[in-house]
Amino acid sequence: MVSHPVHGLPFLPGTSFKDSTVLKFDAYFQEDVPGSTEEHYRIRQVNIYYYLEDDSMSVIEPVVENSGIPQGKLIKRQRLPKNDRGDHYHWKDLNRGINITIYGRTFRIVNCDKFTQVFLESQGIELNPPEKMALDPYTELRKQPLRKYVTPTDFDQLKQFLTFDKQVLRFYAIWDDTDSMFGECRTYIIHYYLMDDTVEILEVHERNDGRDPFPLLMNRQRMPKVLVENAKNFPQCVLEISDQEVLEWYTAKDFIVGKPLTMLGRTFFIYDCDPFTRQYYKEKFGISDLPRIDVSKKEPPPVKQELPPYNGYGLIEDSAQNCLALIPKAPKKDVIKMLMNDNKVLRYLAALESPIPEDKGRRFVLSYFLATDMISIFEPPVRNSGIIGGKYLGRTKVVKPDSSMENPIYYGPSDFFIGAVIEVFGHRFVILDSDDYVLKYMESNPAQFSPEALLSIQNHIRRRDTPALELDSQRTEKDPGTQELEVLIDTIQKQLKDHPCRDSIREAFRIYDTEASGYVDRETFFKICDSLHLPVDDSLIKELVRMCSHGDDKMDYSSFVRAFSH
């Protein structure tokens, strides 16, 4: 048998050199691993076989047990395209230390077997030096030995458990978060277990405090005081902190009454402890003075509510309700006063004090309503005066000019007397006269009025009634009723001597008295008085109307007309 010229292979008659001859190359390719936190890429080792008999190739990945990846034949035996022009890979294109791309996947050839090396060198191909096979980083990580944790024995935890079992330090603390928005000051109880140096924080709930009754703010655990530099971002809420992430733990000496303590991002202020804790600190640390600290906050003084300046519209009390409540409510009224003084009105005759000559003769009826302390002003119309009479001021409260808007003082019954000046919204009125009910009310309630005001009303009414009393004393012997009527007529003539209708009043009654009887019915009488604007509301004229009336609903207008004539 003749030896094969390559690698000492035997030569078989009838066969070619390339029959059943295979070139083997060692290669790898890199594969991305998306969606994994443990590895970003994967190195997969393969074998590339080249068959010389038909220039075909195949790629096979060695099977790894329990890898979870489909392995074995990646590319079945076939002629592999080299480029887009239709060329195929030839054994002359293969070498160590090069990259070849097969179907879009790049393979790095790092080495070949001995037969392939001898064959390529015999064909005059210069081989590149071999490279080391790339290793998969995740696979190498799995090959490392498991981490062993050794419990330190420098402290006898069993002795600590047996010595301090069921011994707990109790502290009373507050968490003051009032500086932040919607923050509040809450009370907590901190338990420190001496048997294992664990801390527990309990919430103190009050009745009807509006909070869910959770028993614990923090479950019993060891509390780190100082963390290592690279453990500040450690997920403490998910994973348990070990001694490797903590430089110092909280101990019993860190809990002192009167000092703040920061745990879980909250700063607790310890203000008291129980008697057992005081005794423990006295024996262990020599601290005997642990007084209770008063943390109760004094209520700040009430802020004085300042009302905005009064704009002049409506009453001050009504305007103030818009500042006191979101939905304004009507001011409270004195119901007892309204019931006792219902329909009680004090009427006065007033003159307008004005530098304008046309306003000197104007007279007003000023009415004061005792039930509501309101004032209304009415001007009786005067014919041919050029001034439209009627309501001058509706019912309203009038503020005195010397009072402030924050504490308004309104006009009262004691401010009205003969000669008094009443300033109403910039207009000054002088009281000239009053009706008889004013004197009667003042005499019934002397405590509400000053002696000077009462005396001024009494003297004025006495002077007003003096002419009638003197005339009545002179004519008492003749006819008491006639004498009284004459005195009343004389007094009215003196009071209304300048009345504009005194010349036409007789003609007005004669028009309605077609029979010239000297009498008219009561309805016609008041109709004529109203058309002539006669002041029938005056007390003297009321008395004259009473004396001129008869029982058969007839009025003797002759005596009435005589009071208005010359």
Disulfide bonds with the S-S distance in Angstrom:
none
